[in-house]
Each structure stands twice: as C-alpha cells, then as structure tokens.
C-alpha cells in the first residue's frame, strides 16, 4: 500500500482510505480539545480561586464539580475523586462505517465508594485497585 493509504493520529496509524472516514466521524462526534483532567483543573481553579490543598478538598467534598467534556457531562465523585463519564459502544459496519448503538450517559464510579473509599473523610496516598481495595471503615 502507498503511504497515503494510512493516516496517523496521536501516534496511532490506521490503514486504508476508510480510516479517514472513521476518524472524521469520531472527531466530529467527540470534539478534540483539552484533556478532561486539564479541564477539571481549570474548573477547580475557577471555583476555589486557590491551589490550597484544604480548600480544594473542601470544594470536592461538596460533590457538585461538573463540566461539559469532549464526550458529554463529566462530574467528579467526591468520595473517590474519580470522574463520571459517558461510555459509547462503537460498532464498525460493513464498508467501515461506524455507529454507536448504545450510549451510557454519565456513569459514576460508585463501586469505589461501595468498597469503602471516602476521600471526603481522609486523605490517604494509597492507590486502590480491585486486588487492593480501600479498608472498610
């Protein structure tokens, strides 16, 4: 194949001309822009007008830190400090067209709170995983 049969986006190379159509579809649907974490930092800085750790934690504990992200509404869960987001099930059809038959909007990371993670009450530096969950209170 000739080199113009491929397209590279964010260091990932896609083959065939159809990739241009898929990329165009995805780019239009999920507008490229600031990464979600950068946007969250901007929102917090605007709300609190400070970088003071205690002030940021107090604002996060309120549970109403949300903004419109590239793929929909994003909210920060106060207990886990993980973000909710919209999940899209993508399906590639014949001739490389793409559809999104199922969309789950604003899926919250509820399982971390259910597992005992509550960063509104304490501020550990541990990284929780399924094999190393937070201690139950």
N, C-alpha and C positions, 0 to 999 in steps of 0.2 A: 504494500500500500504506500501511496505517496504521503509525505509528511503532512499535507493539508487535509488528509483524511482523519487526522487526530486533532483533538483540542485539549489543552491543559488548563485546569482551573485549580488554584490553591495547591499546586504541586501534584495534582492527580490528573492522569492522562486518560481520556476517553477516546475510543475508536469509532470509526465510521461517521458518515455525514449525519446520521440520525442523532448522534450525541449533541450536535449543535441545537437541534430542535428540543431535545430533552433539557439541556442546560438553559435554553431560553425560557422554556416553560417554568422550570424551577426558579430561575432568577426572578421572573415576573411575579410568581406566586409568593416567594419568600424573599422579599426585598433585601438586598445585601446592604450592610451598613455596619454600625458599631456592634461589637460583640456584646452579648447580653450582660456579662459581668461589668463591662465598661459603662454601659447604660445604667446599671444598678448603682454603681459608684457615683455617677452624676446625680441620680435621683436622691441618694442619701445625702450627698454634699449639699444639695439644694434645700432639702428638708431640715437638716440639722445646722447648716452653716458652720460646721466644725468638723475636725477629724478626731476629736476627743473620743477615745475608746468607750468610756462610760456613757457618753451622750449618744453615740451610735447604737450601743446595745439597748439603751432605753427606748430609742425610736424603733428598733427592730422588734422589740417585745410587744409593741402596740399591735402589730400584725396587719398594718394597712399600707405596706410598702409595695406598690404595684406600678407597672408602666406597660405601654404597648411595645412589644418586642417585634422582631422581624417576622415571626410566625404567629403572632397573636398576643393576648394579655399574658403577662408574666407577673407573678407575685412571690414574695419571699415569705416562706413559712417561718414564723418566729421561733418555734421550738427547735427545728433542725437547721435553720438558716440555709436551707436548700430552696431552689426556685421551682415553682409550678410552671408548667408549660403545656402547649398544645402538641399532641402527637398525631402525626399523619401516617396512615398506612398507604404506601405508594404501590401501584401496580403498573408494570410495563406491559402494554398491549402489543398486539401484532404490529409490525412496522414501526416499533419503537415509540409509539405514543405513550403518554403516561397519564394515569388517572389516580385520584385519591378517593377510593370507595368508602373509607371510614376515617372520621376525624374525632379524636377525643379531646375536648377542649379543657384547658386549664386543669390538668392532672396534678394534684397536690402530693407532696412527698409525705403522706400521712403515716406510712409504715415506720418511719424513724421515731416519731412521737409515740406511736404504739409500742415500740421496742424500748422506750424509756429515755430517749434523747429529749432533753428540755434545756436548751441553751438560754432560756429566759431566767432560769433558776441558778445556773452555774456556768462557768466559762472554762471547760477543760480544753486541753490542746490535743486530745486524742482524736485519731481518725477512725470513725466507726465503719465497719464492714459487716456483711452478713455473718461472717465467721467470727467477728469480734464486735458484738453489739454493745451498746452502752449498758452500764449497770442499771438494774431495776431499782427505783427509789423506794 
